[in-house]
């Protein structure tokens, strides 16, 4: 897809790649402002966590061409910390990621960069 375009091709059959070693873990604390009215982390915050981790890994802003995400479990009440683990997809120019804590994976996916 073109930058800014939403594409849902093959969304029902896509699965995140698990065969990547994490190169970087970026920790996050869950803030009150991150929560929705049900006490769960708002979906946009997951992308803010990912964007921050990518910026730290790449040492600057490189806009993604495509982000594919599979939400596995909500970050809900009582969860105060999580981290983003990033690992490079070779030979493509992208990264696999998970957002997780020590007990569970909340979100996983792939990011394709320009």
Backbone bond lengths (Angstrom), bond angles and torsions (degrees), N, CA, C in turn:
res aa  C-N    CA-C-N  psi(-1)  N-CA   C-N-CA  omega(-1)  CA-C   N-CA-C  phi
1 X - - - 1.462 - - 1.524 111.83 -
2 X 1.294 115.65 156.53 1.463 121.74 175.31 1.524 108.87 -73.57
3 X 1.351 117.87 154.70 1.468 119.40 177.32 1.519 111.12 -53.37
4 X 1.313 116.02 132.83 1.458 122.02 -179.36 1.513 114.51 85.77
5 X 1.327 117.73 -8.81 1.463 122.04 -179.00 1.526 109.31 -86.14
6 X 1.313 116.23 141.52 1.459 121.39 177.72 1.519 108.13 -98.21
7 X 1.324 115.80 127.15 1.453 121.28 -179.49 1.520 109.26 -126.75
8 X 1.304 117.24 131.31 1.457 121.47 179.25 1.519 111.67 -119.26
9 X 1.326 117.58 22.03 1.451 120.17 179.03 1.517 109.80 -62.40
10 X 1.307 116.25 135.01 1.459 123.43 175.86 1.525 113.90 58.71
11 X 1.327 118.61 22.08 1.457 120.62 -177.09 1.533 111.13 -64.88
12 X 1.316 117.59 -30.18 1.465 120.10 -179.11 1.519 112.53 -73.99
13 X 1.328 118.08 -23.98 1.460 120.61 -177.84 1.520 113.09 -104.67
14 X 1.331 118.06 -9.60 1.464 120.97 -178.11 1.531 110.53 -70.92
15 X 1.307 115.39 138.11 1.460 122.77 173.57 1.524 107.71 -132.70
16 X 1.325 117.48 141.09 1.466 118.94 179.19 1.520 111.47 -65.84
17 X 1.321 115.27 149.15 1.466 121.19 178.49 1.524 108.93 -80.01
18 X 1.310 117.31 130.25 1.454 121.07 -179.49 1.519 111.95 -104.69
19 X 1.310 119.03 -2.76 1.461 122.26 -172.44 1.524 111.15 -95.28
20 X 1.310 116.33 59.76 1.453 120.35 176.46 1.515 108.59 -140.56
21 X 1.324 116.83 136.39 1.463 118.69 175.75 1.526 109.92 -81.58
22 X 1.315 118.56 132.78 1.465 118.68 177.83 1.518 111.38 -65.20
23 X 1.321 115.13 133.65 1.458 121.54 178.33 1.522 111.45 -99.22
24 X 1.322 115.31 -24.64 1.465 119.47 -174.87 1.514 109.56 -151.10
25 X 1.325 115.84 139.60 1.451 122.14 171.85 1.525 107.61 -119.31
26 X 1.318 116.36 127.82 1.457 121.89 -179.90 1.521 107.93 -116.32
27 X 1.346 118.43 114.70 1.465 120.97 -178.05 1.535 111.95 -80.94
28 X 1.331 115.27 150.81 1.455 122.52 177.24 1.513 109.50 -137.96
29 X 1.320 116.05 143.61 1.456 122.23 170.07 1.521 107.83 -100.10
30 X 1.315 115.93 137.56 1.467 120.34 178.78 1.526 107.99 -80.35
31 X 1.319 116.22 123.97 1.461 122.02 -179.93 1.521 109.89 -99.15
32 X 1.296 117.03 158.85 1.464 121.24 176.56 1.533 110.40 -57.20
33 X 1.334 116.78 -38.84 1.468 121.43 -179.15 1.526 112.48 -65.50
34 X 1.342 118.59 -17.20 1.463 122.40 179.34 1.522 112.84 -79.04
35 X 1.333 117.31 -12.65 1.459 121.64 -172.14 1.520 112.37 -92.71
36 X 1.346 114.87 146.97 1.457 120.31 173.29 1.532 108.81 -89.58
37 X 1.319 117.06 -174.86 1.471 120.37 -176.89 1.524 113.13 -67.46
38 X 1.324 118.20 -15.80 1.463 121.57 177.02 1.534 112.53 -92.56
39 X 1.323 116.90 1.37 1.455 120.68 179.55 1.513 114.31 83.25
40 X 1.333 117.63 12.84 1.465 122.16 177.55 1.521 109.22 -103.84
41 X 1.324 116.52 153.81 1.462 120.24 176.62 1.530 108.58 -64.45
42 X 1.321 116.08 128.94 1.456 122.40 179.20 1.524 109.71 -63.89
43 X 1.328 116.85 142.62 1.471 120.91 -175.68 1.527 112.88 -58.54
44 X 1.323 118.59 -30.80 1.460 120.03 179.51 1.521 112.05 -67.66
45 X 1.328 117.37 -25.40 1.465 121.40 -179.82 1.529 110.51 -68.55
46 X 1.338 117.51 -34.39 1.466 120.43 176.32 1.529 109.78 -56.53
47 X 1.334 116.00 -42.13 1.465 119.95 -179.85 1.527 111.17 -70.82
48 X 1.325 118.02 -33.70 1.464 120.74 175.46 1.531 110.20 -65.11
49 X 1.335 117.42 -41.10 1.464 120.44 175.56 1.524 110.36 -59.80
50 X 1.339 116.48 -47.02 1.462 121.15 -179.61 1.525 111.14 -62.18
51 X 1.326 117.33 -45.04 1.463 121.82 -179.90 1.532 110.85 -60.49
52 X 1.312 117.38 -42.91 1.462 121.47 179.15 1.527 110.89 -64.21
53 X 1.330 117.17 -43.36 1.466 121.27 179.05 1.526 111.15 -64.29
54 X 1.331 117.43 -41.84 1.466 120.50 178.08 1.526 110.90 -64.26
55 X 1.319 117.22 -42.49 1.464 121.27 179.29 1.528 110.18 -59.38
56 X 1.338 116.77 -43.35 1.466 121.01 179.20 1.530 111.11 -66.34
57 X 1.326 116.91 -40.66 1.471 121.28 -178.67 1.526 111.37 -67.84
58 X 1.316 117.00 -43.38 1.456 122.37 -172.76 1.528 113.04 -92.46
59 X 1.319 116.81 -3.11 1.472 122.55 178.61 1.521 112.63 60.49
60 X 1.313 116.43 33.48 1.454 120.39 177.11 1.514 111.03 158.32
61 X 1.331 116.34 171.73 1.460 120.28 -176.73 1.531 112.13 -79.82
62 X 1.306 116.46 118.90 1.465 122.59 171.16 1.522 105.52 -127.68
63 X 1.323 117.50 110.94 1.462 119.50 -173.84 1.526 112.00 -67.31
64 X 1.320 116.76 137.43 1.462 119.24 175.96 1.525 111.32 -73.22
65 X 1.325 115.74 147.69 1.456 121.89 174.52 1.529 108.76 -85.56
66 X 1.330 115.16 -38.24 1.464 119.76 -177.06 1.520 108.84 -151.33
67 X 1.319 116.14 140.11 1.461 122.65 174.00 1.520 107.02 -126.40
68 X 1.327 115.46 126.71 1.463 121.26 176.29 1.526 106.55 -115.65
69 X 1.325 116.17 127.82 1.463 121.00 -172.92 1.521 109.99 -130.59
70 X 1.317 114.94 139.89 1.464 121.37 171.36 1.528 106.70 -122.49
71 X 1.331 115.95 112.22 1.457 120.79 177.03 1.521 108.13 -81.60
72 X 1.342 116.56 123.27 1.457 121.32 -175.89 1.528 112.15 -101.49
73 X 1.311 116.76 -38.72 1.462 121.61 -175.64 1.521 108.37 -156.75
74 X 1.325 116.22 142.53 1.459 120.14 178.12 1.519 110.92 -70.15
75 X 1.321 115.62 146.33 1.459 120.31 167.89 1.518 104.52 -88.06
76 X 1.308 116.16 104.14 1.456 121.15 -170.34 1.516 113.98 -109.74
77 X 1.317 114.99 -167.88 1.465 120.55 -179.27 1.529 111.18 -57.15
78 X 1.324 115.07 141.99 1.457 120.43 178.51 1.514 114.45 90.11
79 X 1.327 117.96 -10.64 1.467 121.09 176.99 1.527 106.96 -98.45
80 X 1.320 116.18 118.77 1.459 120.73 -172.64 1.520 113.80 -108.66
81 X 1.341 117.15 -15.86 1.459 120.82 -177.55 1.523 110.24 -142.88
82 X 1.332 114.97 151.90 1.460 121.51 172.81 1.520 106.88 -153.31
83 X 1.317 116.18 176.63 1.457 119.43 175.19 1.517 109.63 -145.87
84 X 1.332 114.45 156.51 1.456 121.90 174.66 1.522 107.13 -105.93
85 X 1.327 116.36 124.45 1.463 121.71 173.69 1.521 107.87 -105.26
86 X 1.331 115.94 129.89 1.465 122.46 -179.95 1.519 109.62 -117.24
87 X 1.315 116.39 141.43 1.456 121.79 173.56 1.517 109.30 -143.68
88 X 1.308 116.28 141.02 1.472 121.96 -176.28 1.520 110.74 -74.37
89 X 1.334 114.48 137.60 1.467 121.72 171.55 1.515 107.21 -90.01
90 X 1.282 117.77 117.89 1.463 120.85 176.46 1.519 108.42 -107.40
91 X 1.295 120.38 137.83 1.464 128.81 6.83 1.530 113.61 -92.41
92 X 1.327 120.12 7.83 1.466 120.21 -178.33 1.517 110.86 -75.21
93 X 1.314 115.09 165.42 1.459 120.85 178.59 1.522 108.64 -96.99
94 X 1.324 115.38 69.23 1.452 119.48 -178.67 1.513 111.29 -157.00
95 X 1.310 114.25 -179.52 1.453 121.73 -177.11 1.520 110.15 -133.36
96 X 1.315 115.16 147.25 1.449 121.40 165.57 1.511 107.21 -95.89
97 X 1.329 117.14 152.91 1.459 119.16 -179.88 1.522 110.77 -146.92
98 X 1.314 114.80 155.66 1.461 122.14 166.94 1.520 107.33 -133.32
99 X 1.315 115.32 146.80 1.458 122.08 169.12 1.520 104.37 -112.98
100 X 1.324 116.61 121.02 1.464 120.40 -168.82 1.517 110.96 -155.53
101 X 1.327 115.56 171.49 1.458 121.38 164.99 1.518 106.50 -125.79
102 X 1.323 118.06 -166.44 1.458 119.74 -176.49 1.525 113.03 -67.94
103 X 1.326 117.56 -23.25 1.461 120.80 -175.74 1.525 115.02 -97.82
104 X 1.327 118.65 -28.36 1.459 119.45 -170.36 1.519 113.48 -156.41
105 X 1.337 114.55 158.02 1.465 122.24 174.77 1.523 106.93 -98.74
106 X 1.332 115.85 129.28 1.457 121.37 179.83 1.524 111.83 -96.00
107 X 1.319 115.93 -40.00 1.458 121.99 -174.44 1.524 108.46 -149.11
108 X 1.331 115.40 145.73 1.465 120.15 175.16 1.514 108.39 -145.24
109 X 1.311 115.52 157.02 1.450 117.55 -179.07 1.509 113.24 178.32
110 X 1.334 113.74 -167.35 1.462 123.27 -178.51 1.518 108.50 -132.51
111 X 1.323 115.46 146.23 1.461 122.37 176.25 1.513 107.49 -126.78
112 X 1.338 116.53 125.01 1.466 121.23 175.01 1.521 107.20 -102.78
113 X 1.332 116.25 129.31 1.464 121.40 -177.75 1.518 111.06 -101.82
114 X 1.337 115.04 163.89 1.467 121.29 178.75 1.512 109.12 -64.08
